[in-house]
Amino acid sequence: MPPAQKRLSHDIWAVGSASYLRNSEATTMGHFVRLQLIGRVTYYLGWVALACGGLVHLNIGRALFIALSVNKRNLFELSVICFLICMASELRALAPHKSEAPSVIRREAAA
């Protein structure tokens, strides 16, 4: 790599990292969004596990699940745990975070 190009890529990295440090709050995932994402992912994983358990119950694809050493009970337990995690993360997302206090409380604390 020519020296000018190497220096240019280094400068771009320095500018990018400096802007990342300045705008870390804007670039990182917020508390609410993170919990919503966890809830959404576990919700769909729970439905997939429940559907797979139904397939095993109906003897569709039973050989695949036996080869993976997964039975109906394990799939049901996985779906229940996923739904519990989904509900817990959704409820936690509704609770206010420490840094997300209402402006009225912030003004009173500042006074």
C-alpha positions as CSV (number, residue, x, y, z in Angstrom):
1,M,0.0,0.0,0.0
2,P,1.5,3.4,-0.9
3,P,2.3,5.7,2.0
4,A,-0.3,8.3,1.0
5,Q,-3.1,5.7,0.9
6,K,-1.9,4.2,4.2
7,R,-2.0,7.7,5.8
8,L,-5.5,8.4,4.3
9,S,-6.9,5.1,5.7
10,H,-5.3,5.9,9.1
11,D,-6.9,9.4,9.1
12,I,-10.3,8.0,8.2
13,W,-10.0,5.6,11.1
14,A,-9.0,8.3,13.5
15,V,-11.9,10.5,12.4
16,G,-14.4,7.6,12.6
17,S,-13.2,6.6,16.1
18,A,-13.3,10.2,17.3
19,S,-16.9,10.6,16.1
20,Y,-17.8,7.3,17.6
21,L,-16.4,8.5,21.0
22,R,-18.3,11.8,20.7
23,N,-21.6,10.3,19.6
24,S,-21.4,7.0,21.5
25,E,-25.0,7.5,22.8
26,A,-26.3,8.0,19.2
27,T,-24.5,5.0,17.8
28,T,-25.1,2.5,20.6
29,M,-28.4,0.7,20.9
30,G,-30.7,2.2,23.4
31,H,-32.1,0.4,26.5
32,F,-35.6,0.2,25.1
33,V,-34.6,-0.9,21.6
34,R,-32.3,-3.6,23.0
35,L,-35.0,-5.1,25.2
36,Q,-37.5,-4.9,22.3
37,L,-35.1,-6.8,20.1
38,I,-34.5,-9.5,22.7
39,G,-38.2,-9.8,23.2
40,R,-38.9,-10.1,19.5
41,V,-36.1,-12.7,18.9
42,T,-37.2,-14.9,21.8
43,Y,-40.8,-14.6,20.8
44,Y,-40.1,-16.0,17.3
45,L,-37.7,-18.7,18.7
46,G,-40.5,-19.8,21.0
47,W,-42.9,-20.2,18.1
48,V,-40.3,-22.1,16.1
49,A,-39.6,-24.5,19.0
50,L,-43.4,-25.0,19.5
51,A,-43.9,-25.7,15.8
52,C,-41.0,-28.2,15.9
53,G,-42.6,-29.9,18.9
54,G,-45.8,-30.1,17.0
55,L,-44.0,-31.7,14.0
56,V,-42.4,-34.3,16.3
57,H,-45.8,-35.0,17.9
58,L,-47.3,-35.6,14.4
59,N,-44.4,-37.9,13.5
60,I,-43.2,-35.5,10.8
61,G,-39.5,-35.2,10.7
62,R,-39.2,-37.4,13.8
63,A,-35.9,-39.0,12.5
64,L,-34.3,-35.6,12.3
65,F,-35.1,-34.7,15.9
66,I,-34.1,-38.1,17.2
67,A,-30.8,-37.7,15.4
68,L,-30.3,-34.4,17.2
69,S,-31.4,-36.1,20.5
70,V,-34.2,-33.6,20.9
71,N,-37.6,-34.9,22.2
72,K,-41.0,-33.2,22.5
73,R,-40.4,-32.2,26.2
74,N,-37.2,-30.4,25.4
75,L,-38.8,-28.5,22.6
76,F,-41.8,-27.6,24.8
77,E,-39.5,-26.4,27.6
78,L,-37.5,-24.3,25.2
79,S,-40.6,-22.6,23.9
80,V,-41.9,-21.9,27.4
81,I,-38.5,-20.4,28.4
82,C,-38.4,-18.3,25.2
83,F,-41.9,-17.0,25.9
84,L,-41.0,-16.2,29.5
85,I,-37.8,-14.3,28.4
86,C,-39.9,-12.5,25.8
87,M,-42.5,-11.4,28.4
88,A,-39.8,-10.4,30.9
89,S,-37.9,-8.3,28.4
90,E,-41.1,-6.6,27.2
91,L,-42.1,-5.7,30.8
92,R,-38.6,-4.5,31.6
93,A,-38.7,-2.3,28.5
94,L,-41.8,-0.6,29.8
95,A,-40.1,0.3,33.1
96,P,-38.1,3.6,33.0
97,H,-34.3,3.3,32.8
98,K,-32.1,5.3,35.2
99,S,-30.8,7.6,32.5
100,E,-34.2,8.0,30.9
101,A,-35.8,9.9,33.9
102,P,-38.5,12.3,33.1
103,S,-37.4,15.9,32.6
104,V,-39.5,17.1,35.6
105,I,-37.5,14.8,37.9
106,R,-34.2,16.0,36.4
107,R,-35.2,19.7,37.0
108,E,-36.1,19.0,40.6
109,A,-32.8,17.1,41.2
110,A,-30.9,20.0,39.6
111,A,-32.5,22.6,41.9
